[in-house]
Amino acid sequence: MNSLAKPARIRSKALTDSARGRDCTLRWLCNSHSPKDVVFCHVRIHSGIGTKPPDLFGFYGCGRCHADQERGDVPSFEIMRAIMETQSHMARDGLIIIKGWKP
């Protein structure tokens, strides 16, 4: 496989909709912890303007955290932590299937 191959275009309404009613997993200087304000935030690293990375790479974020991440104001290690936490929720809820793992 070519190491420079374009990543798979993964789109899943179930993954993006899973943010509804969740708590913000980024928790970056946010003052609103209201789950009604939380959306699925795509992480735009190495993707061009107007393109979204696969739905697998994102986190649950409130409006403030989403805006700060989009501006590039959030350190990458905090974004990575939020992605890991979000993916753990998704795996536990059966949205991401990991062969051999049982929640």
C-alpha atoms as one frame of an Amber mdcrd trajectory, in Angstrom:
protein
   0.000   0.000   0.000   1.244   3.460  -0.847   2.035   5.343   2.374   0.889
   8.558   0.712  -2.515   7.168  -0.205  -5.454   9.400   0.591  -7.317   8.306
   3.758 -10.645   6.567   3.342 -13.563   8.943   3.179 -15.497   7.724   6.196
 -18.868   9.393   6.656 -21.252   8.210   9.353 -24.330  10.067  10.491 -24.429
   7.745  13.510 -20.973   8.938  14.620 -21.677  12.636  14.128 -25.157  12.394
  15.660 -23.707  10.643  18.710 -22.604  14.053  20.043 -26.191  14.998  20.836
 -26.804  15.128  24.565 -23.134  14.417  25.395 -20.724  16.356  27.527 -17.860
  18.237  25.883 -14.831  15.912  25.758 -12.376  18.715  24.953 -13.212  20.831
  28.013 -10.858  23.606  26.860 -11.620  26.813  28.763 -15.318  26.253  28.217
 -17.805  27.684  30.610 -20.834  25.968  29.129 -20.974  22.308  30.010 -24.501
  22.027  28.692 -24.930  18.903  26.547 -27.475  20.802  24.399 -24.588  22.923
  23.022 -22.362  19.945  22.087 -21.675  18.975  18.461 -19.287  16.587  16.713
 -16.132  18.562  15.897 -13.957  17.364  13.023 -10.213  17.723  13.525  -8.805
  19.441  10.472  -5.176  18.387  10.503  -3.714  17.899   7.025  -7.006  18.528
   5.287  -7.589  21.424   2.987 -10.071  24.223   3.326 -13.551  23.001   2.515
 -12.666  19.369   3.172 -13.483  17.321   6.221 -11.388  14.482   7.571 -13.024
  11.082   8.150 -15.793  11.177  10.759 -13.675   8.873  12.889 -11.366  11.796
  13.743 -13.285  14.195  15.890 -14.529  14.879  19.376 -17.617  16.055  21.215
 -17.279  19.794  21.740 -19.316  22.703  23.056 -19.560  25.849  20.953 -16.639
  27.587  22.677 -14.301  24.588  22.406 -15.278  24.024  18.775 -14.517  27.642
  17.877 -11.194  27.607  19.762 -10.143  24.378  18.026 -11.119  25.720  14.590
  -8.987  28.842  15.220  -6.028  26.678  16.221  -6.006  27.916  19.820  -6.056
  24.446  21.412  -2.828  22.433  21.881  -2.698  19.240  19.830  -2.237  17.022
  22.909  -5.576  18.304  24.282  -7.284  17.559  20.963  -5.756  14.069  20.913
  -6.987  13.417  24.460 -10.513  14.515  23.462 -10.446  12.261  20.370  -9.345
   9.296  22.482 -12.086   9.941  25.040 -14.709  10.369  22.308 -13.649   7.179
  20.528 -13.812   5.301  23.843 -17.436   6.461  24.240 -18.182   5.416  20.645
 -16.646   1.955  21.136 -18.497   1.418  24.404 -21.759   2.424  22.695 -21.160
   0.048  19.770 -20.633   2.805  17.180 -17.054   1.685  16.570 -16.537  -2.090
  16.484 -13.157  -3.405  17.583 -12.692  -7.078  16.797 -11.973  -9.141  19.892
 -13.015  -6.422  22.371 -16.097  -6.646  24.537 -17.268  -3.599  26.525
